[in-house]
Structures are given as structure tokens and as C-alpha cells.
């Protein structure tokens, strides 16, 4: 979307919502004379509404958009296994 490197990193769902809204705008507005504009289909309209809800929740702080990485998941699994035999290496 033409962002420079100093732009803040957005959560993946928020970035996807912005990208979809950009797509919907390009489809419904005449940007280039060689590409005809068209109305959104019912499915596209429902996805557009969902993207707008995601952005609303993100901008109002109503929902956490923290994505857990694989490293965090591995750490949580390691913490759960602190019972008998955890961390013991057989030599």
C-alpha cells in the first residue's frame, strides 16, 4: 500500500482488512480507462463489512490483535511440561 519502512507494523488481520478495502475501492472506482468499474458482489460486500468491523475494533481498542508466534507457542508447551521428567536428559 505504498508504506515506507518507518510505518508501524500492523497485525496481520488489520493489514488484510486494509488490503481488502483497497481492493474493493479499486474495483468500484474508475481508476484507469482500460479497466471497467463494477459493483461488488454479495460475497464481496459481506467481506467488506467484516473488514470494516475489524478496523473499527482495532482503532477503538475493543479487541486485542496480538498474533502468537511459533516461538511463543513452543515456550507455552515447554512451561506446561514442568512435571515429572521435564527437562531431564538421559545420558
C-alpha positions as CSV (number, residue, x, y, z in Angstrom):
1,X,0.0,0.0,0.0
2,X,2.9,2.3,-0.5
3,X,4.2,2.4,3.0
4,X,7.8,3.3,3.9
5,X,9.9,1.4,6.4
6,X,9.2,3.8,9.3
7,X,5.5,2.9,9.2
8,X,4.2,0.9,12.3
9,X,3.8,-2.8,11.9
10,X,0.2,-3.8,11.8
11,X,-1.3,-7.0,13.0
12,X,-1.9,-9.4,10.1
13,X,-5.7,-9.3,10.3
14,X,-5.7,-5.5,10.3
15,X,-3.3,-5.4,7.3
16,X,-5.5,-7.9,5.5
17,X,-8.6,-5.7,6.2
18,X,-6.8,-2.6,4.8
19,X,-5.6,-4.6,1.8
20,X,-9.2,-5.9,1.0
21,X,-10.7,-2.4,1.4
22,X,-8.1,-1.1,-1.1
23,X,-9.0,-3.9,-3.5
24,X,-12.8,-3.1,-3.1
25,X,-12.1,0.6,-3.8
26,X,-10.1,-0.3,-6.9
27,X,-12.9,-2.5,-8.2
28,X,-15.7,0.0,-7.6
29,X,-14.0,3.2,-8.7
30,X,-12.8,4.1,-12.2
31,X,-9.0,4.3,-11.8
32,X,-8.0,3.5,-15.4
33,X,-10.0,3.9,-18.6
34,X,-8.9,0.4,-19.7
35,X,-10.3,-1.3,-16.5
36,X,-14.1,-1.0,-16.2
37,X,-15.6,-0.5,-12.7
38,X,-18.2,-2.9,-11.4
39,X,-20.3,-3.2,-8.3
40,X,-19.3,-5.6,-5.5
41,X,-21.0,-9.0,-5.4
42,X,-22.9,-10.0,-2.3
43,X,-19.9,-12.0,-1.1
44,X,-17.5,-9.1,-1.6
45,X,-19.9,-6.8,0.3
46,X,-20.0,-9.1,3.3
47,X,-16.2,-9.4,3.3
48,X,-16.0,-5.6,3.1
49,X,-18.3,-5.3,6.1
50,X,-16.2,-7.8,8.0
51,X,-13.0,-5.8,7.1
52,X,-14.7,-2.6,8.4
53,X,-15.6,-4.3,11.7
54,X,-12.0,-5.5,12.1
55,X,-10.7,-1.9,11.6
56,X,-13.3,-0.5,13.9
57,X,-12.4,-2.9,16.7
58,X,-8.7,-2.3,16.2
59,X,-9.0,1.5,16.1
60,X,-11.3,1.7,19.1
61,X,-9.1,-0.8,21.1
62,X,-12.1,-3.2,21.6
63,X,-10.1,-6.3,20.6
64,X,-6.6,-7.5,21.0
65,X,-4.9,-8.3,17.7
66,X,-1.8,-10.0,19.1
67,X,-0.8,-12.9,16.9
68,X,1.1,-15.6,18.8
69,X,4.2,-16.7,17.0
70,X,5.5,-20.2,16.8
71,X,8.2,-19.3,19.4
72,X,5.6,-18.2,22.0
73,X,3.6,-21.4,21.4
74,X,6.7,-23.6,21.9
75,X,7.5,-21.7,25.2
76,X,4.0,-22.3,26.5
77,X,4.2,-26.0,25.7
78,X,7.6,-26.1,27.5
79,X,6.1,-24.4,30.6
80,X,3.2,-26.9,30.7
81,X,5.6,-29.8,30.9
82,X,7.3,-28.9,34.1
83,X,6.0,-32.0,35.9
84,X,7.8,-35.3,36.4
85,X,10.6,-35.9,34.0
86,X,10.5,-32.5,32.4
87,X,13.9,-31.2,31.4
88,X,15.7,-34.4,32.3
89,X,18.1,-35.7,29.8
90,X,19.1,-39.3,29.9
91,X,22.8,-39.8,29.4
